[in-house]
Amino acid sequence: MDILQRYLLLVNLLWIFSTRKVVSQFFSTTLDAVRSRSQCDCMEYWQCVGSGGKPYSYCSYSSKVCCFIDPNSISVGILPRPTKSSSCGTKGPNSERDGISEPGEWAWHAAVLEKPQDLYVCGASLVDEYWIITAAHCVDEYRSPNTLKVRLGEHDVSTTNEPFRYEEFDVSRIVVYPTFNNRTLMHDIALVRLAKPAKKRANINVVCMPSEGTTNNELILSPRCFVTGWGKTIDSKEFLLSFV
């Protein structure tokens, strides 16, 4: 190694160490300033920024950052209409535990709740900024939309201590499929309109819908299928799952 190569190597090392020191000092100072107000949460950088939060430090030796989300922060953007595959159905980070998702992994999953006790009615999926799709038998008996509300971005229903806060929406309209049969559950589908538009966040996004003209056979032959929700699996007996 000649003198020039040694000099360039030394300059690179000094730049790396000085940069890490500056970043570390900045994170430490800023983090200390907010610790008295709220404890930060470890998450991916894109999840933190997408939820209107601010990353302050790295969590141990992982790639995740310690994120502080101010209660008054404004989330990023309005949901686009799902005209392109890249704008809908984008999963978040995969969970390493079977049967349990990570926050933001299924960002289109919604909960339909009955007022005023917030009784869980059914799961649903966000299809654009105003509409969710759900089962008709879940909402058929609710004549007035004022008796329901929709929660987006929920992950663990057993706690409020989550990295991303959920959003709740009043309901302005319920549309049950005209030929729905409550006895046979044929055409068991309904749309619920939110009273205000949903905003895109790390834990809130739209699901992809089949394009017009897609046949039943094409849907059945789809190589992958996912089921999400809170409830019970065949192995969980009476135990209700708190995670999506």
N, C-alpha and C positions, 0 to 999 in steps of 0.2 A: 504494500500500500504506500503510494507516494505521499508527499507532503500535502498536495492539493486535496487528495481524497480524505486524508486525516482531518484536514481543516473543515471540509464540508460535513463530515460525520460529526465533528464536535459542535458545529453550528446547529445542526439538526437536533442533536441531543439537548443542547441548551434551550432551543426553542420549545421543544416538547415539555421539558421540566418547568420552564417559566410559565408556559401556557397552563399546565395542570395546576400550578401553584396559584395563578391568578384566578382561574375558575373555581378552585377549591375555596379560596378566600371569599370570593363573591357569594358562592352558595352558602358558606358558613354564616356570613354576616346577614344575608337576606333571610335565611332560614331562622336564625335566632330572633329576628324581628317579628316573625309571624307565629312562632311557637306559642306565644302567649295568647294568641287569638284562636288558633285552630291547629290541629295536628295534620300534617300532610300525609298523603297516601301514596304508596308505590304503584306505579302503572307505566305503561308504555308512553313514550314522549308524545306520539300522535294523539293518544287518547286524552292526555292532559291538555294539550293545546286545543283540541277539538271541542272540549267541554268548557272552554273559556278559562282554564286554569293556567297556573304559572309553574314551570319546573324549577326547583331550587337546588337539587343535588341528586347524585346517583344513589340508588339503594344498594348498599354493600358493594359487591363486585358484579352485580347483574347489569343488564342494559336498561333496566327500568329507572325512572326518575321519581324523586319525591315531589309530589305535586300538591300545591295548595290551591283549592278552588274556593274563591270567595263566594259567599251566598248571593251576592248581587252581580256576579259576573254574567256577561251576555254570551250566549252560545254562538257558534259560527254558522252563518248562512241559513237559507231557506231550502227546504227539500225540493230537489228538481223532480219533475214528472218522469217516471221511469220509462223513457223512450229508448234509452241505450242500456245495454247490459252492464256497463261499467258504473252506472249511477244507481243501481239497485242490487239488492241481494248480496252485498259485500260483507262477508263474515269478519268478525273481529278475531282476536287471538284464540287459538284452540286450547281447551282445557286438557290437562294431563290426567284428569280423573274421569273415569267412565261414568256417564250419566249426569255429570255436573258441568255446567258451562262456566266460562269466564265472563266478567262484566263486559258488556258490549259485544259479546260473540254473536248473539242473535238479536241484532239491534231493532228489527222490525216487530218483534214480539210485543204484544200489548195485553193488558188486563182490562176486562170490562167489569166494573164494580157497581153495586147497588147503593144508592144514597139512603140514609145518611150514615149508615154504619160501615160503609166500605166493604160490604159483603162481596166476596168473589163470585162472579157469575160465570164467566167463560174467558178463554184465551182468544186472541185475535191477531191479525197481522196488519201492519200499516202499508197501504198500497199507494197513497200519495199524501200530500200535506194535509188533506181534509178528511180522507176516508180510511176506515179500517174494514176488513172483511172478517166475518165470524160465522158461526153456525146459526141458522134461523131458529132452531129450537131453544137457543139461549135467550133470545130477545123477543120472541114472538108474543109473549104474554105482557110485555112492557108497552102499554099503549102510549104512555107519555115519555118522550125522551128526557124530560127533566128528572126522572127517577134514576138515570144512569150517568156514569162518568167513565172516562177512559184514562188509564195510566200507561204512559210510555216510558221506556228506559228502566223499568223495574228489573231487579236481578234476584235479590234474596228478600222474600216477603217477611222473613222472621226478624229483620233488623233494619234500622235506618242508617246504620254506620256503613255506608258503601262509598266507593271511590267516585261514583257518578250519581248525582241526585236524579230522581225520576221527575216527570212532568205529568200533571193531571189536566184533563180537558173535559168541559161540559159537553153534552151531546145535544145537537140541534135537530137531528132527524134519524129515523130508523126505517130502513127499506128492506122488507122481507121479500124473498123471491115469490112472485105471484102464484106459482103452482106448488109451493111448499106444502107437504102433507105431514101434519104433526103425528099421525099414527104410524105411517110407514117410514117417515124421515126422508122421503124422496125430495130432491131439490133443496136440501138442507143448507141453505146459504143466505146470508144477509149482509147488508152494508150499513155501517153506522157513520154518520157525518159528525166531525168534530166542530165545536162552536167557534174555534179559532185555528189557524194553521199551525202545524207542528214545525219546529225548527230542527234542522239537522245537527246532530251532536255525535259524539263518539259512541253513545249508547242508544241513539235514535236514528233510524234510517228506514228506507222503504224496501219492501220485498219485491222480487221480480215476479211479474204475472205472465202467464202464457200469452203469446201473440194471437191476434184474431185469426181464426181458421185452424188453430191447433186441435187435432182430433183426440178423442179419448184414448185410442190405441197409442198415440205418441206419448201421452202422459203416463200410461201404464208401463210402457217399455222404457221409461226413463231409467238410466242406470243407477241413480242415487236418489234417496228420499230421506228426509229428516223430519222428525216429530219433536216439537218443543212445547213446553208448558209446565205449569205447576199442577200437581195431582198425584197420582200413584201409578207405579208400574206393576206388572204382573207379579214381580218378586217382592214388592214392598207391602203387600197386604193392605192394612189400613193406614199405613204411614204416608202422610202427605208430604210431597217434596217441597221444600222451601225455596230451592234454587230453580232457575229456569232449566 
